[in-house]
Amino acid sequence: MAMYPYIELPDETLITHSHLLGDEGNKSVEVHFERPTNDGGFDTARCVLPSYQWIIREGYSDEEIAMFERLCKATAHTFFKYAETGGMSVAQAV
């Protein structure tokens, strides 16, 4: 699945999103959060919109997940807009 860059946070968490998933009556977008760790791995979380179901959650604290969920809720319309058009016009798929 192609993931499109959205933003990088100061702690190096990279936020990406999927293309528009599902059919006409059941559209969704997956929002992915990933941050490098000191041991060469990554903290990873993935939220499905519009249900806000976390399907991956490894390495991030409860407080960080809560902040990510607030971000997803505040910008869900933007994720859907960019998912439908193949990402931001200045971004390339990763």
C-alpha positions as CSV (number, residue, x, y, z in Angstrom):
1,M,0.0,0.0,0.0
2,A,1.4,3.4,-1.0
3,M,1.8,5.8,2.0
4,Y,1.9,9.6,1.4
5,P,4.0,11.9,3.7
6,Y,2.0,14.3,5.8
7,I,4.3,15.9,8.4
8,E,7.3,15.2,10.6
9,L,7.1,16.1,14.3
10,P,10.0,17.5,16.3
11,D,10.7,14.1,17.9
12,E,11.2,12.7,14.4
13,T,7.8,11.0,14.3
14,L,6.9,10.8,10.6
15,I,3.2,10.9,9.9
16,T,2.0,9.3,6.6
17,H,-1.4,8.3,5.3
18,S,-2.8,5.8,2.8
19,H,-4.7,6.4,-0.3
20,L,-8.5,6.2,0.0
21,L,-9.5,2.6,1.0
22,G,-12.8,0.8,0.7
23,D,-15.8,1.4,-1.6
24,E,-18.2,4.3,-2.1
25,G,-20.2,3.6,1.0
26,N,-17.4,2.6,3.4
27,K,-14.3,4.8,2.7
28,S,-11.4,4.8,5.1
29,V,-7.8,6.1,5.5
30,E,-5.0,4.6,7.5
31,V,-2.8,7.1,9.3
32,H,0.7,5.8,10.2
33,F,3.1,7.2,12.9
34,E,6.7,6.1,12.9
35,R,9.7,7.3,15.0
36,P,13.3,5.9,15.0
37,T,14.5,4.4,18.3
38,N,18.0,4.3,19.7
39,D,18.4,0.6,19.0
40,G,17.9,1.0,15.3
41,G,14.2,0.1,15.3
42,F,11.0,2.1,15.2
43,D,8.1,3.0,17.4
44,T,5.0,2.4,15.2
45,A,1.3,3.2,15.4
46,R,-1.5,3.1,12.9
47,C,-5.0,4.5,13.2
48,V,-7.9,3.8,10.8
49,L,-10.2,6.7,10.1
50,P,-13.1,7.3,10.5
51,S,-13.4,4.6,13.2
52,Y,-10.2,5.8,15.1
53,Q,-9.4,2.1,15.6
54,W,-5.7,1.6,16.4
55,I,-4.5,-1.5,14.5
56,I,-0.8,-1.1,15.4
57,R,0.6,0.4,18.5
58,E,4.2,-0.4,19.5
59,G,6.5,1.8,21.5
60,Y,4.4,4.9,21.9
61,S,3.0,5.9,25.4
62,D,-0.7,6.2,26.2
63,E,-0.3,10.0,26.3
64,E,1.3,10.0,22.8
65,I,-1.4,7.8,21.4
66,A,-4.0,10.2,22.9
67,M,-2.3,13.2,21.3
68,F,-2.2,11.3,17.9
69,E,-5.9,10.6,18.2
70,R,-6.6,14.3,18.9
71,L,-4.6,15.2,15.8
72,C,-6.4,12.6,13.7
73,K,-9.8,13.9,14.8
74,A,-8.8,17.5,14.2
75,T,-7.5,16.8,10.7
76,A,-9.5,13.8,9.5
77,H,-11.0,15.9,6.7
78,T,-7.5,16.8,5.5
79,F,-6.4,13.1,5.5
80,F,-9.5,12.1,3.5
81,K,-8.9,15.0,1.0
82,Y,-5.3,14.1,0.4
83,A,-6.0,10.4,0.4
84,E,-8.5,10.9,-2.4
85,T,-6.2,13.0,-4.5
86,G,-3.0,10.9,-4.0
87,G,-1.3,12.9,-1.3
88,M,-0.3,16.6,-1.1
89,S,0.7,18.0,-4.4
90,V,4.2,18.8,-3.1
91,A,4.7,15.3,-1.7
92,Q,5.7,12.0,-3.3
93,A,4.5,8.6,-2.3
94,V,6.9,6.7,0.0
